[in-house]
Amino acid sequence: MKNRYAILRFIGSIYKIIGAILAIVAVIGALGFCVVGLLGGAAMDTVGREFGMQGPGMAGGVIGGIVGALGLLIGVGIAAISQYAIGEAIYLFLSIEENTRTTAYLLQKRETIPPSPAAPPVE
């Protein structure tokens, strides 16, 4: 049997690729948030000391970076999983269609075959 609905397969693949790209962006972005939080916290601590202010210092930057990274991972991670799931759902529907078509073909073929002679009764 030939594969049908080629454009749906293409769209499903695109959704899966977008989901994978979003997952990679989420991880890189989270690492970036942590680095910026660490470096930014150190810079703000230095600027604060120059002006005689005491604040959360470097710890505030690190905590802010971690919180931002977690927020980014959760938000973009949900989007990535959703995009990938849409692609998988399209493939699921295509598989159901293929299985249904194959079953209908086999049932139709079975009805055209003449029945075999009855076996003798077993005593």
N, C-alpha and C positions, 0 to 999 in steps of 0.2 A: 504494500500500500504506500502511496506517495504521501509525503508530508504536506499538509495544507496549512493555510494561514501563516505564511512566511513573515508577513509584516508584524503579526502579533509576537512571533518568536523574536524578531528584531527589537520590538518595543520592550519585551520582557528582559532581553539582554541589556538594553540601554538602562533600564531601571536598576538592574543588578550592578552595572558598572558605576552608575551614579551613587548607589549605596556604598560601594567599596571606596570610591573617592571621598565621600563624606566621612567615612570611618577614618581614613588616613588623615584627612584635614583635622578631624577632631583630636587625634593623638598629637599631631604636630602642633596644633594650636594650644593644646593643654601644656605641652612642654614649653612652648613659647611664653605662655602666661607665667609658668613657674620661673623661667629665666628672667623675664622682665620684672616679676615681683621681687626676686632676689637682688638683681642689679639696681632696680629702682628703689628698693628699701635701703640699700647701702648708700645710694646717692642722697636720698632724702634725710637719712641719719646724719650724713656729713654736712649737708646744708643746714639742718636744724642745729647742730652743734656750733656752727659758725655764727649763728644768730642768737645763741644762748637759749634755745628752746629744747625742752625735753618732751619727746613724744614716744610713740610706740617704737620708733627707730626701725631698725632692720627687721625686727620681728613682725611689725605691722605690714611691711612689704611682702615678707615671706608668706604670712597668713593670707594676705590679700591675693597673692599669686596662687596659692593653693585653692582658695575658695573660688577664684575666677576659673582656674583650671577644671575644678570639679563641675562648676556650672556649665562650662563649655562642653566637657565630656558628656554630661547628662543630656543637655539640649541637642547638640549635634549628633550624639550617639543615638538618641531616639529617632531623629530624622534619618540617620543612616540605616538603622534597622528597618524603619518603615519603608524606605525606598527599596531596600533589598527584598522585603517581604512582598511588596507589590509585584516585583519581577518574578518571584517564586510563585505567587498566586496565578499569574498569567500562564506560567508553565504548567501549573497544576490543572488549570482549566483546559489547556491544550491536551494534556495527557488523558483527562477524563473524556474529552471528545474523541481522541484516537481509540481509546478502549471501547467506548460505546459503538463507534463505527465498526471496529473489528468484530465485536460481539454480534452486531446486527448482520454483518456479512456472513459470519459462520452459521448463524441461525437460519439465514436465508438459504445458504448452501445445503444445510442439513435437511431442510424441508423438500428440496428437489431430489434428494437421493431416495430411491425406493426402499421401503422397509425390508429388512432381511426376513427370511422365513422363520416362523416361530420354532423355538427349540422344543424338543419333546419334553413332556412333563416329568419332573423328578419325583420318584416314589419314596 
